[in-house]
Amino acid sequence: MTWMIVGLVLFLGTHSLRVYANDWRSSRVSAMGEKPFKVVYGLISLAGLALAIWGYGVMRENPTMLWNPPLGLYHAVSLFTLPAFILLVAAYVPGNHLKARVGHPMVMAVKFWAFGHLLANGRVGDVVFFGAFFVWAVVLYIRSRKLDRAAGVSYPPGRMPATVATVLIGAAAWFLFARYGHMAVAGVPALPGS
């Protein structure tokens, strides 16, 4: 579990720099240059993600159970992961209502994804892994919105075609990943019969 925690600290820490240490980040960008900073940032972030995932996999080999979630919670994950996929797509489709409304749809997507997985997984490592992402997303979202308000940031109003495209692409991506990808990535089916 140690490697998983180190990975989480590296990955979530690098993804918190702009919000919690923007002055330090800016000084590093000035000293190193934009491209070299992004390379180092990307490598640290990627190493953190790889360590977190590897550590999570190792933890699953000898799990310590905190609780056994009821079957209904296993199915309830879909209620959280579907909007997570839609919000993730909303981060990239310009001019949609979701981005205009929530401001930081990717962080909101992480929050939905992590919370859904917390409900359905009762191992200590699951609670640490998904709990870290959930707490990070909640705190980062609140902080990001506060900074937006202080800076007078406003998001352009959404357009219906972009919003419809966001929902359709997100729902299709969710279905395809749940049906075909989750088993390959996580080793467990996300949908019955997958």
TORMAR-909666 format. One record per residue (C-alpha): x, y, z; residue in three letters; residue number from 1. Coordinates in pm, 1 decimal, decimal comma, always signed. Example, Ala and Ser with C-alpha at 12.3 -4.5 7.8 and 13.67 -1.06 7.14 Angstrom:
TORMAR-909666
<rec px="+1230,0" py="-450,0" pz="+780,0" code="ALA" pos="1"/>
<rec px="+1367,0" py="-106,0" pz="+714,0" code="SER" pos="2"/>
This chain:
TORMAR-909666
<rec px="+0,0" py="+0,0" pz="+0,0" code="MET" pos="1"/>
<rec px="+299,4" py="+229,4" pz="+51,7" code="THR" pos="2"/>
<rec px="+367,7" py="+255,2" pz="-322,7" code="TRP" pos="3"/>
<rec px="+2,7" py="+327,2" pz="-389,8" code="MET" pos="4"/>
<rec px="+7,3" py="+612,6" pz="-139,0" code="ILE" pos="5"/>
<rec px="+333,7" py="+752,8" pz="-280,4" code="VAL" pos="6"/>
<rec px="+180,3" py="+737,8" pz="-627,6" code="GLY" pos="7"/>
<rec px="-137,4" py="+910,2" pz="-511,1" code="LEU" pos="8"/>
<rec px="+63,5" py="+1188,2" pz="-346,0" code="VAL" pos="9"/>
<rec px="+267,2" py="+1243,7" pz="-663,9" code="LEU" pos="10"/>
<rec px="-29,4" py="+1228,0" pz="-901,3" code="PHE" pos="11"/>
<rec px="-279,3" py="+1428,4" pz="-696,9" code="LEU" pos="12"/>
<rec px="-8,8" py="+1666,4" pz="-577,3" code="GLY" pos="13"/>
<rec px="+101,0" py="+1759,7" pz="-928,5" code="THR" pos="14"/>
<rec px="-262,5" py="+1809,9" pz="-1024,3" code="HIS" pos="15"/>
<rec px="-308,3" py="+2050,3" pz="-734,2" code="SER" pos="16"/>
<rec px="-19,0" py="+2286,6" pz="-811,0" code="LEU" pos="17"/>
<rec px="-215,0" py="+2544,3" pz="-1008,1" code="ARG" pos="18"/>
<rec px="-472,8" py="+2577,4" pz="-731,2" code="VAL" pos="19"/>
<rec px="-258,9" py="+2550,9" pz="-417,3" code="TYR" pos="20"/>
<rec px="+90,0" py="+2656,1" pz="-525,9" code="ALA" pos="21"/>
<rec px="+41,2" py="+2866,2" pz="-836,6" code="ASN" pos="22"/>
<rec px="+315,6" py="+3114,1" pz="-743,2" code="ASP" pos="23"/>
<rec px="+566,7" py="+2830,2" pz="-698,5" code="TRP" pos="24"/>
<rec px="+445,9" py="+2671,3" pz="-1022,4" code="ARG" pos="25"/>
<rec px="+483,2" py="+3003,0" pz="-1206,6" code="SER" pos="26"/>
<rec px="+836,2" py="+3050,2" pz="-1073,0" code="SER" pos="27"/>
<rec px="+929,4" py="+2698,8" pz="-1192,0" code="ARG" pos="28"/>
<rec px="+781,6" py="+2770,9" pz="-1535,8" code="VAL" pos="29"/>
<rec px="+981,9" py="+3095,9" pz="-1551,4" code="SER" pos="30"/>
<rec px="+1302,9" py="+2923,8" pz="-1442,2" code="ALA" pos="31"/>
<rec px="+1268,0" py="+2613,8" pz="-1661,5" code="MET" pos="32"/>
<rec px="+1056,9" py="+2734,2" pz="-1950,8" code="GLY" pos="33"/>
<rec px="+702,4" py="+2623,6" pz="-2033,8" code="GLU" pos="34"/>
<rec px="+786,9" py="+2311,3" pz="-2235,0" code="LYS" pos="35"/>
<rec px="+1053,5" py="+2167,3" pz="-2000,2" code="PRO" pos="36"/>
<rec px="+822,3" py="+2228,8" pz="-1704,4" code="PHE" pos="37"/>
<rec px="+538,7" py="+2045,0" pz="-1878,2" code="LYS" pos="38"/>
<rec px="+769,8" py="+1752,7" pz="-1956,1" code="VAL" pos="39"/>
<rec px="+883,0" py="+1724,2" pz="-1592,4" code="VAL" pos="40"/>
<rec px="+526,4" py="+1776,5" pz="-1467,9" code="TYR" pos="41"/>
<rec px="+397,6" py="+1511,8" pz="-1707,0" code="GLY" pos="42"/>
<rec px="+666,9" py="+1259,7" pz="-1611,9" code="LEU" pos="43"/>
<rec px="+607,8" py="+1306,2" pz="-1238,3" code="ILE" pos="44"/>
<rec px="+232,6" py="+1283,4" pz="-1289,0" code="SER" pos="45"/>
<rec px="+263,1" py="+972,1" pz="-1505,3" code="LEU" pos="46"/>
<rec px="+502,4" py="+808,4" pz="-1258,0" code="ALA" pos="47"/>
<rec px="+260,1" py="+886,5" pz="-976,3" code="GLY" pos="48"/>
<rec px="-33,9" py="+738,5" pz="-1163,5" code="LEU" pos="49"/>
<rec px="+165,3" py="+427,6" pz="-1255,4" code="ALA" pos="50"/>
<rec px="+277,7" py="+378,6" pz="-893,5" code="LEU" pos="51"/>
<rec px="-75,2" py="+432,2" pz="-762,0" code="ALA" pos="52"/>
<rec px="-224,0" py="+181,7" pz="-1006,1" code="ILE" pos="53"/>
<rec px="+55,0" py="-71,4" pz="-950,4" code="TRP" pos="54"/>
<rec px="+25,2" py="-34,6" pz="-572,5" code="GLY" pos="55"/>
<rec px="-350,8" py="-72,4" pz="-598,9" code="TYR" pos="56"/>
<rec px="-306,3" py="-393,9" pz="-796,3" code="GLY" pos="57"/>
<rec px="-60,7" py="-531,2" pz="-539,6" code="VAL" pos="58"/>
<rec px="-305,0" py="-444,2" pz="-261,1" code="MET" pos="59"/>
<rec px="-578,4" py="-642,7" pz="-435,1" code="ARG" pos="60"/>
<rec px="-366,5" py="-960,2" pz="-412,3" code="GLU" pos="61"/>
<rec px="-394,3" py="-964,4" pz="-29,7" code="ASN" pos="62"/>
<rec px="-693,7" py="-746,5" pz="+52,5" code="PRO" pos="63"/>
<rec px="-809,0" py="-650,3" pz="+397,7" code="THR" pos="64"/>
<rec px="-1185,4" py="-613,7" pz="+397,2" code="MET" pos="65"/>
<rec px="-1355,3" py="-335,6" pz="+590,8" code="LEU" pos="66"/>
<rec px="-1702,7" py="-434,9" pz="+475,1" code="TRP" pos="67"/>
<rec px="-1878,8" py="-635,2" pz="+207,4" code="ASN" pos="68"/>
<rec px="-2094,0" py="-396,3" pz="+8,5" code="PRO" pos="69"/>
<rec px="-2443,4" py="-522,8" pz="-71,3" code="PRO" pos="70"/>
<rec px="-2506,4" py="-619,0" pz="-433,6" code="LEU" pos="71"/>
<rec px="-2727,0" py="-313,1" pz="-483,9" code="GLY" pos="72"/>
<rec px="-2432,4" py="-82,5" pz="-425,5" code="LEU" pos="73"/>
<rec px="-2233,3" py="-267,1" pz="-688,5" code="TYR" pos="74"/>
<rec px="-2504,2" py="-182,9" pz="-940,6" code="HIS" pos="75"/>
<rec px="-2539,6" py="+172,6" pz="-807,9" code="ALA" pos="76"/>
<rec px="-2190,4" py="+251,5" pz="-935,9" code="VAL" pos="77"/>
<rec px="-2350,8" py="+307,0" pz="-1276,4" code="SER" pos="78"/>
<rec px="-2552,2" py="+594,2" pz="-1129,7" code="LEU" pos="79"/>
<rec px="-2224,9" py="+772,1" pz="-1058,6" code="PHE" pos="80"/>
<rec px="-2001,1" py="+661,3" pz="-1343,0" code="THR" pos="81"/>
<rec px="-2245,9" py="+756,5" pz="-1618,9" code="LEU" pos="82"/>
<rec px="-2248,0" py="+1124,8" pz="-1516,3" code="PRO" pos="83"/>
<rec px="-1872,1" py="+1099,5" pz="-1458,2" code="ALA" pos="84"/>
<rec px="-1818,4" py="+1005,7" pz="-1823,8" code="PHE" pos="85"/>
<rec px="-2055,1" py="+1279,9" pz="-1940,9" code="ILE" pos="86"/>
<rec px="-1876,4" py="+1538,0" pz="-1725,4" code="LEU" pos="87"/>
<rec px="-1538,2" py="+1416,1" pz="-1849,3" code="LEU" pos="88"/>
<rec px="-1651,0" py="+1472,4" pz="-2207,7" code="VAL" pos="89"/>
<rec px="-1792,8" py="+1812,2" pz="-2103,2" code="ALA" pos="90"/>
<rec px="-1439,7" py="+1919,8" pz="-2012,1" code="ALA" pos="91"/>
<rec px="-1338,6" py="+1886,7" pz="-2378,5" code="TYR" pos="92"/>
<rec px="-1647,9" py="+1978,2" pz="-2583,3" code="VAL" pos="93"/>
<rec px="-1652,5" py="+2356,5" pz="-2620,7" code="PRO" pos="94"/>
<rec px="-1969,3" py="+2552,9" pz="-2553,2" code="GLY" pos="95"/>
<rec px="-2174,0" py="+2296,3" pz="-2360,3" code="ASN" pos="96"/>
<rec px="-2411,1" py="+2383,4" pz="-2075,9" code="HIS" pos="97"/>
<rec px="-2244,1" py="+2147,3" pz="-1829,5" code="LEU" pos="98"/>
<rec px="-1908,6" py="+2323,5" pz="-1846,1" code="LYS" pos="99"/>
<rec px="-2082,9" py="+2660,4" pz="-1827,1" code="ALA" pos="100"/>
<rec px="-2269,8" py="+2546,4" pz="-1516,9" code="ARG" pos="101"/>
<rec px="-2007,1" py="+2355,4" pz="-1315,7" code="VAL" pos="102"/>
<rec px="-1691,5" py="+2530,3" pz="-1438,1" code="GLY" pos="103"/>
<rec px="-1461,3" py="+2236,9" pz="-1371,4" code="HIS" pos="104"/>
<rec px="-1635,8" py="+1930,9" pz="-1513,5" code="PRO" pos="105"/>
<rec px="-1328,3" py="+1707,3" pz="-1508,5" code="MET" pos="106"/>
<rec px="-1283,2" py="+1752,6" pz="-1133,8" code="VAL" pos="107"/>
<rec px="-1656,2" py="+1692,3" pz="-1087,8" code="MET" pos="108"/>
<rec px="-1621,9" py="+1375,5" pz="-1299,7" code="ALA" pos="109"/>
<rec px="-1346,7" py="+1246,8" pz="-1070,6" code="VAL" pos="110"/>
<rec px="-1571,7" py="+1314,7" pz="-772,3" code="LYS" pos="111"/>
<rec px="-1860,0" py="+1109,9" pz="-918,6" code="PHE" pos="112"/>
<rec px="-1628,3" py="+827,6" pz="-1032,0" code="TRP" pos="113"/>
<rec px="-1450,9" py="+800,6" pz="-696,9" code="ALA" pos="114"/>
<rec px="-1768,2" py="+817,3" pz="-487,8" code="PHE" pos="115"/>
<rec px="-1938,4" py="+548,0" pz="-692,6" code="GLY" pos="116"/>
<rec px="-1638,4" py="+320,4" pz="-654,2" code="HIS" pos="117"/>
<rec px="-1618,4" py="+389,9" pz="-280,2" code="LEU" pos="118"/>
<rec px="-1974,2" py="+260,8" pz="-244,9" code="LEU" pos="119"/>
<rec px="-1903,4" py="-66,6" pz="-422,6" code="ALA" pos="120"/>
<rec px="-1563,0" py="-157,3" pz="-279,4" code="ASN" pos="121"/>
<rec px="-1496,7" py="-241,7" pz="+83,0" code="GLY" pos="122"/>
<rec px="-1125,9" py="-324,2" pz="+91,8" code="ARG" pos="123"/>
<rec px="-887,4" py="-98,1" pz="+282,1" code="VAL" pos="124"/>
<rec px="-690,4" py="-26,4" pz="-34,5" code="GLY" pos="125"/>
<rec px="-1009,6" py="+66,5" pz="-220,4" code="ASP" pos="126"/>
<rec px="-1103,8" py="+311,9" pz="+51,6" code="VAL" pos="127"/>
<rec px="-756,6" py="+468,2" pz="+41,4" code="VAL" pos="128"/>
<rec px="-737,9" py="+476,3" pz="-340,5" code="PHE" pos="129"/>
<rec px="-1088,3" py="+596,2" pz="-423,9" code="PHE" pos="130"/>
<rec px="-1115,1" py="+796,3" pz="-102,3" code="GLY" pos="131"/>
<rec px="-801,6" py="+992,9" pz="-191,0" code="ALA" pos="132"/>
<rec px="-941,9" py="+1079,1" pz="-533,0" code="PHE" pos="133"/>
<rec px="-1280,0" py="+1169,9" pz="-382,6" code="PHE" pos="134"/>
<rec px="-1140,6" py="+1396,3" pz="-109,9" code="VAL" pos="135"/>
<rec px="-898,7" py="+1555,3" pz="-357,3" code="TRP" pos="136"/>
<rec px="-1180,5" py="+1625,5" pz="-604,2" code="ALA" pos="137"/>
<rec px="-1414,7" py="+1770,2" pz="-340,6" code="VAL" pos="138"/>
<rec px="-1148,9" py="+1999,6" pz="-195,5" code="VAL" pos="139"/>
<rec px="-1006,5" py="+2098,8" pz="-534,6" code="LEU" pos="140"/>
<rec px="-1351,0" py="+2175,8" pz="-676,5" code="TYR" pos="141"/>
<rec px="-1443,6" py="+2400,1" pz="-383,8" code="ILE" pos="142"/>
<rec px="-1107,4" py="+2578,3" pz="-401,2" code="ARG" pos="143"/>
<rec px="-1121,6" py="+2615,3" pz="-780,8" code="SER" pos="144"/>
<rec px="-1470,7" py="+2767,6" pz="-771,5" code="ARG" pos="145"/>
<rec px="-1361,1" py="+3005,5" pz="-496,3" code="LYS" pos="146"/>
<rec px="-1062,3" py="+3116,1" pz="-705,0" code="LEU" pos="147"/>
<rec px="-1291,1" py="+3155,4" pz="-1008,1" code="ASP" pos="148"/>
<rec px="-1523,1" py="+3385,1" pz="-812,9" code="ARG" pos="149"/>
<rec px="-1231,0" py="+3588,2" pz="-675,0" code="ALA" pos="150"/>
<rec px="-1086,5" py="+3631,1" pz="-1024,8" code="ALA" pos="151"/>
<rec px="-1425,6" py="+3709,5" pz="-1179,3" code="GLY" pos="152"/>
<rec px="-1403,8" py="+3407,8" pz="-1409,9" code="VAL" pos="153"/>
<rec px="-1716,6" py="+3344,7" pz="-1609,9" code="SER" pos="154"/>
<rec px="-1774,6" py="+3060,2" pz="-1849,3" code="TYR" pos="155"/>
<rec px="-1939,2" py="+3120,4" pz="-2185,8" code="PRO" pos="156"/>
<rec px="-2303,8" py="+3018,5" pz="-2198,8" code="PRO" pos="157"/>
<rec px="-2371,3" py="+2672,6" pz="-2329,3" code="GLY" pos="158"/>
<rec px="-2532,2" py="+2584,6" pz="-2659,6" code="ARG" pos="159"/>
<rec px="-2781,7" py="+2302,5" pz="-2692,2" code="MET" pos="160"/>
<rec px="-2611,2" py="+2118,1" pz="-2982,8" code="PRO" pos="161"/>
<rec px="-2283,3" py="+2105,1" pz="-2789,1" code="ALA" pos="162"/>
<rec px="-2465,2" py="+1987,1" pz="-2477,4" code="THR" pos="163"/>
<rec px="-2652,5" py="+1713,2" pz="-2663,6" code="VAL" pos="164"/>
<rec px="-2326,2" py="+1600,0" pz="-2824,9" code="ALA" pos="165"/>
<rec px="-2158,7" py="+1597,3" pz="-2482,4" code="THR" pos="166"/>
<rec px="-2429,6" py="+1379,4" pz="-2330,1" code="VAL" pos="167"/>
<rec px="-2442,7" py="+1138,6" pz="-2625,0" code="LEU" pos="168"/>
<rec px="-2064,5" py="+1099,6" pz="-2652,0" code="ILE" pos="169"/>
<rec px="-2030,3" py="+1062,4" pz="-2274,5" code="GLY" pos="170"/>
<rec px="-2307,2" py="+802,0" pz="-2254,2" code="ALA" pos="171"/>
<rec px="-2162,4" py="+605,8" pz="-2546,4" code="ALA" pos="172"/>
<rec px="-1812,1" py="+616,9" pz="-2395,4" code="ALA" pos="173"/>
<rec px="-1953,5" py="+502,4" pz="-2060,7" code="TRP" pos="174"/>
<rec px="-2136,5" py="+209,8" pz="-2220,9" code="PHE" pos="175"/>
<rec px="-1838,0" py="+101,1" pz="-2430,3" code="LEU" pos="176"/>
<rec px="-1597,9" py="+121,1" pz="-2138,1" code="PHE" pos="177"/>
<rec px="-1837,0" py="-52,2" pz="-1897,6" code="ALA" pos="178"/>
<rec px="-1914,7" py="-325,0" pz="-2149,2" code="ARG" pos="179"/>
<rec px="-1569,3" py="-385,9" pz="-2295,9" code="TYR" pos="180"/>
<rec px="-1296,4" py="-186,1" pz="-2120,9" code="GLY" pos="181"/>
<rec px="-1351,6" py="-221,8" pz="-1748,2" code="HIS" pos="182"/>
<rec px="-1275,3" py="-593,9" pz="-1742,8" code="MET" pos="183"/>
<rec px="-948,5" py="-534,0" pz="-1928,9" code="ALA" pos="184"/>
<rec px="-844,6" py="-245,9" pz="-1703,6" code="VAL" pos="185"/>
<rec px="-975,1" py="-352,9" pz="-1362,2" code="ALA" pos="186"/>
<rec px="-1016,0" py="-728,4" pz="-1398,5" code="GLY" pos="187"/>
<rec px="-1380,6" py="-720,1" pz="-1292,8" code="VAL" pos="188"/>
<rec px="-1691,1" py="-668,5" pz="-1505,6" code="PRO" pos="189"/>
<rec px="-1867,4" py="-334,5" pz="-1472,7" code="ALA" pos="190"/>
<rec px="-2193,0" py="-461,8" pz="-1620,3" code="LEU" pos="191"/>
<rec px="-2354,6" py="-801,3" pz="-1580,5" code="PRO" pos="192"/>
<rec px="-2256,5" py="-1020,0" pz="-1874,1" code="GLY" pos="193"/>
<rec px="-1951,3" py="-808,6" pz="-1963,4" code="SER" pos="194"/>
